[in-house]
Amino acid sequence: MTTAKMKMPSYLTIKQEAKTNNTADMYIDGEIVTDEWDDSDTSAAGFRDALKSLGDVKEINLHINSPGGSVFEGIAIYNMLKQHKAKVNIYVDALAASIASVIAMSGDAIFMPSNSMMMIHNPYTLAVGNANELRKAADDLDQITKASIASYLAKAGDKLDESTLKELMDNETWLTAEEAVDYGLADEVLEPNQAVASVNNPFAKKFKHLPEQLLKHNSVKQEDEQSSETVKQLEEIKKRALQSSSALSIELLNIKENF
């Protein structure tokens, strides 16, 4: 029995010509997730498979343009890259926000075009329950935050102390390329990239201090239009579900009356 060759997700495109020089280019161009639904989604499992497919490469160029996502998926990707024997170069093509900025810290060298940005903040979650359960959720978040802090400090070295870092994270700080280099969270500022930093509408609602220019970018308007269409589709699905539920209730009532 033959096994079909695995098709790599678009965000993990591997440039074959690069592999001939013992280097490979990889891409994270969307959200960091547990389960991949869109072509741009990145999961730890998918990233693991992509790394395995590289073979014996000496250098990895990872391009990032991501608003972040799942903390634990991102930490897993960070650790995979740190443990890989190849030299890892990180290129923040436009945006490395939230857990995507932690993944960026795995780089032996981090490059940021002058028009790219990096955002660092404390992780957040949704929680329901009684007072004790909510307090535990807050305590858990404090513990989870330590993983990000360790990753930032390991890269920054003497350029950033823990007290300053915590303040930056508390304030959800959006760093320019120059500021990231000053804090030791990047190594070199490159010439401006055509891929200007922007954030799509769903993530824009989650961030507290999103720079206004990120919302004005044309790509965001396109994302908003796509989001509106998605909302319409979800409303239609909800409407159909309610109709089906009402029909089922009527049928059950009829059956009960017949008995």
PECOR-V202788 format. One line per field, one symbol per residue. ss: DSSP state (2 for helix, 1 for strand, 0 for the rest). psi: psi as a letter, one per 30 degrees, with the letter a starting at -180 (. if undefined). burial: I if it has 9 or more other ideal C-beta (glycine too) atoms within 8 Angstrom, else O. A space follows every 10 residues. Layout:
ss=???
psi=???
burial=???
This chain:
ss=0000000002 2200022220 0011111100 0100000000 0102222222 2222000011 1111110010 2222222222 2220001111 1111111022 2222000011 1110001111 0000000000 2222222222 2222222222 2222222220 0222222222 0011112222 2200000111 0000000000 2222000000 0222220222 2222222222 2222222222 2222222222 222222220
psi=kkkkkkkkle fhkkjefeff gglkklkjga ljlekkelff kkleeeeeee eeffailfkk jjkkikfabk eeeeeeeeee eefkflkjkk jjeekjlbfe eeeeffkfkk kklfgllkkk lklllkklaa eeeeeeeeee eeeeeeeeee eeeeeebffk leeeeeeeee gikjkleeee eefgglfkkl lklfikklkl eeeeffkehk keffffkefe eeeeeeeeee eeeeeeeeee eeeeeeeeee eeeeeeee.
burial=OOOOOOOIII IIIIOOOIIO OOIIIIIIII IIIOOIOOOI IIIIOIIIII IOIIOOIOII IIIIIIIIII IOIIIIIIII IOOIOIOIII IIIIIIIIII IIIIIIIOII IIIIIIIIII IOIOOOOOOO OOIIOOIOOI IOOIIOIIIO IIIOIIOOOI OOOOIIOIIO OIIIIOIOOI IOIIIIOIII OOIOOIIIII IOIIOOIOOI OOOIIOIOOI OOIIOOIOOO OOOOOOOOOO OOOOOOOOOO OOOOOOOOO
